[in-house]
Amino acid sequence: MQFQYCSPGMLLANLFIREEPTNRLVLITGQRGAGKTSWCMNLTRLARQLGLQPVGLLSPPVFRDGRKISIDLLDIATGERRRLAERRIEERADERLAVQTANWRFDAEVLCWGNRILEQIQDNDLLILDELGPLELLDEKGLIAGLKTVDERRYRLGCVVARPSLLGAARERWPWGEVMYIGGQGQS
C-alpha cells in the first residue's frame, strides 16, 4: 500500500491524536539526498515534544566540502553517536575482513553496538530505523537486529527507511508496511 507524503507532524497526529490502529509500519523511501534522514530527525524531535520516547537508530551523513565522506550511527534514545561507515576510497590490506558495500566500509564494532541497542528495544510507541540497506535486506548482515525488531511489531508506529532499489525486498519481508516517498515519486 502506498500513501501520500505527509509531514512528521501529520503522521504523529494521525496515529496518536486520532488513535489509529497499532503496529503500523511506514516504509520511507526516496532517492539519495531526498531528505529521508532529515525527515526521521524531525519525526524524532516532534515525538519528544509530544511526550513520546522514540527508540531506534538514525544514520546521519557527515559531509566535508559538500561531499558525503562518512555515516554516523545515532542512538535515538540516548543521543550517543558513533562513526558507522567511511567511504571506500582505495583498497586496503584488511578490506577482506571488513563489512562493506561497493562504496562504504562499515565499522564492525559500531554495527555490534547498534545491534545491541536494537536487541534491547521493548514495546514502544515509535520505532525509527534509518536505514536498513543492502547489508540487512539482501545479505542478512549489518544491523540484522533491526529486521527482527520490525518483524516482531512491538511498536505502535514503526518507520523504516529503505532506498527505492531495496523497496521490493522490504515489502516482501513486511507486506503490511505502507510506502511513503520523500522528495519524489508518490509525493504531490
Secondary structure as GFF3:
##gff-version 3
##sequence-region A 1 188
A	DSSP	alpha_helix	8	12	.	.	.	ID=ss1
A	DSSP	pi_helix	13	17	.	.	.	ID=ss2
A	DSSP	beta_strand	24	29	.	.	.	ID=ss3
A	DSSP	alpha_helix	36	49	.	.	.	ID=ss4
A	DSSP	beta_strand	55	58	.	.	.	ID=ss5
A	DSSP	beta_strand	61	64	.	.	.	ID=ss6
A	DSSP	beta_strand	67	75	.	.	.	ID=ss7
A	DSSP	beta_strand	81	87	.	.	.	ID=ss8
A	DSSP	three_ten_helix	95	97	.	.	.	ID=ss9
A	DSSP	beta_strand	99	100	.	.	.	ID=ss10
A	DSSP	beta_strand	104	106	.	.	.	ID=ss11
A	DSSP	alpha_helix	108	119	.	.	.	ID=ss12
A	DSSP	beta_strand	124	129	.	.	.	ID=ss13
A	DSSP	alpha_helix	134	137	.	.	.	ID=ss14
A	DSSP	alpha_helix	144	151	.	.	.	ID=ss15
A	DSSP	beta_strand	155	161	.	.	.	ID=ss16
A	DSSP	three_ten_helix	164	166	.	.	.	ID=ss17
A	DSSP	alpha_helix	167	173	.	.	.	ID=ss18
A	DSSP	beta_strand	178	181	.	.	.	ID=ss19
###
